[in-house]
Amino acid sequence: MKAYEFPAKFTADGQLELPVDLQQRLRHQPAARVIVLIDESDEEAANWTRITSAQFLAGYSEADEIYDRW
């Protein structure tokens, strides 16, 4: 399996625009597996941090306090 990484843009109609040189390399390929990574906004990252912390602490009970003492 080969992987190609490149910056790309979405067209106005929602299509992913591939660089011309990559289009030429892939011309004879019948199919591809695509993974799309997009940058998270600062707000979205903060929300994930908050949710993760809340879920972690939800499993914490007073009985676990013994592990906090040294």
N, C-alpha and C positions, 0 to 999 in steps of 0.2 A: 504494500500500500504506500502510495506517495502522498505527501501533504504539501499544500501550497498556502502560504500566508501572504496576504496582501490587504492594503486598505481598499475599501469599496464604499460606494454610495448607493442609496436607493433612488430610483428614478421617481418622477411625480406619480406614476401609476403603480408604484410599489414593487417594481422589479429590482433585483440586485444587479448592479452593473459590474461586469468582470473586465479587468484590464485586457486590452486587445491581444497582447502577447500570450496571455493565459487562454483566451478564447481559441487562439490558433493551436495551442498545445492540446486542448481538450476536444477539439473538433471531431475526432474519430472515436471518442470514448462514448459508450452507450449510456452510462449513468455515473453518478457521483454521489458521495455522501457529504452532506454540507452541515457544518456547525457554524452558527452565527453568534458572535460575541459582540455585545454592545457595552459601552461604558455606562456604569451606573451613575445616577446623579448623587450628590452628597446626601440629599434627603433620603433617597432609597437605601443607601449604605447605612445611614444612621438608624433607619427603621429596622433593618435586619439585625443590627447590633442590639437594639432595644428588645426586639422579639426574642433573640437568642438568649440574652441575659435573663429575661423574664421566664422563659421556659426552663433554663438551668436552675434558677432559684426556686421555681415551683416544686422541684423535686427535693428540696432541702428541708429538713425538719429539725426541730429542737434537739432530737436525739443525735443528730449529726454534729452538734456543737462540741462534743468531746474531741473530735478530730481537729478543732481549731485551737485547742490548748496545747501548749508545750511546757 
